[in-house]
């Protein structure tokens, strides 16, 4: 994994952790629906995750095709263009199931030995 991919994954992971933290303050999709501040924060994290995902290299996404990359970017598009139409039950499912799964995947990716990242940061010619 090159350093650019590594950095994108770190940012996705940060937004995923934020969304998980926000959701931990709520009990259910009904709580989400009644708390505009947390709803906006979670949806913004979803939007950020989707936007960052668009910048991951295609080969990385192909190598990790078990992750629903198109659905992640699609959710971003809905968050960006149809925020008021987003279903609270779907948002709740995403933040309590899909995002923790994505965060776990990224944890594994970031903790794996990475020769490319080391080589790309080397100062030697």
DASULFEN-V236318 format. One record per residue. PHI is phi in degrees with one decimal (none if undefined). PSI is psi as a letter, one per 20 degrees, with the letter a starting at -180 (NA if undefined). OMEGA is omega in whole degrees, -180 to 180 (* if undefined). Layout:
BEGIN
phi=PHI psi=PSI omega=OMEGA
phi=PHI psi=PSI omega=OMEGA
END
This chain:
BEGIN
phi=none psi=p omega=179
phi=-80.9 psi=r omega=-174
phi=-65.2 psi=h omega=179
phi=-63.5 psi=g omega=178
phi=-61.7 psi=g omega=178
phi=-57.0 psi=g omega=-179
phi=-64.8 psi=g omega=178
phi=-62.2 psi=g omega=179
phi=-62.0 psi=h omega=177
phi=-61.2 psi=g omega=180
phi=-68.1 psi=g omega=176
phi=-61.0 psi=g omega=-179
phi=-61.3 psi=g omega=179
phi=-61.3 psi=g omega=179
phi=-66.5 psi=h omega=177
phi=-63.1 psi=g omega=179
phi=-64.1 psi=h omega=176
phi=-60.8 psi=g omega=-179
phi=-60.0 psi=g omega=179
phi=-62.6 psi=g omega=179
phi=-63.7 psi=g omega=178
phi=-59.4 psi=g omega=-179
phi=-65.6 psi=h omega=-179
phi=-66.0 psi=i omega=178
phi=-84.7 psi=i omega=-177
phi=-116.4 psi=r omega=-179
phi=-103.8 psi=h omega=-171
phi=-163.3 psi=r omega=175
phi=-62.6 psi=h omega=177
phi=-64.9 psi=g omega=176
phi=-62.4 psi=g omega=178
phi=-58.6 psi=g omega=-178
phi=-63.3 psi=h omega=-176
phi=-92.9 psi=i omega=-179
phi=-120.8 psi=n omega=-175
phi=-59.7 psi=h omega=-178
phi=-62.4 psi=g omega=179
phi=-66.6 psi=h omega=179
phi=-61.2 psi=g omega=180
phi=-62.8 psi=g omega=-180
phi=-64.2 psi=g omega=180
phi=-66.7 psi=g omega=179
phi=-63.7 psi=h omega=177
phi=-63.9 psi=h omega=176
phi=-63.8 psi=g omega=177
phi=-61.5 psi=g omega=179
phi=-61.2 psi=g omega=180
phi=-62.0 psi=g omega=179
phi=-59.2 psi=g omega=180
phi=-64.0 psi=g omega=179
phi=-65.0 psi=g omega=179
phi=-63.5 psi=h omega=180
phi=-60.0 psi=h omega=179
phi=-61.8 psi=h omega=-177
phi=-94.7 psi=i omega=175
phi=-71.4 psi=q omega=179
phi=-61.9 psi=q omega=180
phi=-59.4 psi=h omega=-180
phi=-65.8 psi=h omega=177
phi=-64.4 psi=g omega=180
phi=-65.3 psi=h omega=178
phi=-65.6 psi=g omega=179
phi=-67.8 psi=h omega=-178
phi=-123.4 psi=l omega=-173
phi=-71.7 psi=i omega=176
phi=-74.0 psi=i omega=175
phi=-88.1 psi=p omega=-177
phi=-79.4 psi=m omega=-175
phi=-57.0 psi=g omega=-179
phi=-65.0 psi=h omega=178
phi=-68.3 psi=h omega=179
phi=-64.2 psi=g omega=179
phi=-70.4 psi=h omega=176
phi=-64.8 psi=h omega=177
phi=-64.7 psi=h omega=176
phi=-61.0 psi=g omega=-178
phi=-63.6 psi=h omega=177
phi=-65.6 psi=g omega=180
phi=-62.5 psi=h omega=-177
phi=-76.0 psi=h omega=-171
phi=-113.2 psi=i omega=-179
phi=-138.2 psi=k omega=-174
phi=-48.9 psi=g omega=-175
phi=-68.9 psi=i omega=-179
phi=-94.7 psi=i omega=-178
phi=-67.9 psi=p omega=-179
phi=-79.3 psi=p omega=-177
phi=-63.7 psi=h omega=178
phi=-66.1 psi=h omega=178
phi=-69.2 psi=g omega=177
phi=-57.4 psi=g omega=-178
phi=-62.8 psi=g omega=178
phi=-63.3 psi=g omega=179
phi=-61.6 psi=g omega=-174
phi=-75.5 psi=h omega=-179
phi=-98.7 psi=i omega=-180
phi=-125.2 psi=g omega=-174
phi=-67.7 psi=g omega=-178
phi=-66.9 psi=g omega=175
phi=-60.7 psi=h omega=177
phi=-65.3 psi=g omega=177
phi=-63.4 psi=g omega=179
phi=-61.1 psi=g omega=179
phi=-64.8 psi=g omega=177
phi=-60.0 psi=g omega=-179
phi=-66.6 psi=h omega=175
phi=-53.6 psi=g omega=-180
phi=-64.2 psi=g omega=180
phi=-63.5 psi=g omega=-177
phi=-73.7 psi=h omega=-180
phi=-92.4 psi=i omega=179
phi=-71.9 psi=q omega=175
phi=-56.8 psi=q omega=-171
phi=-140.7 psi=n omega=180
phi=-69.6 psi=h omega=-179
phi=-61.6 psi=g omega=-178
phi=-62.9 psi=g omega=179
phi=-64.5 psi=g omega=-178
phi=-66.8 psi=h omega=-176
phi=-74.2 psi=i omega=180
phi=-100.4 psi=i omega=-179
phi=-68.0 psi=q omega=179
phi=-94.2 psi=i omega=-178
phi=-77.5 psi=q omega=-177
phi=-68.3 psi=NA omega=*
END
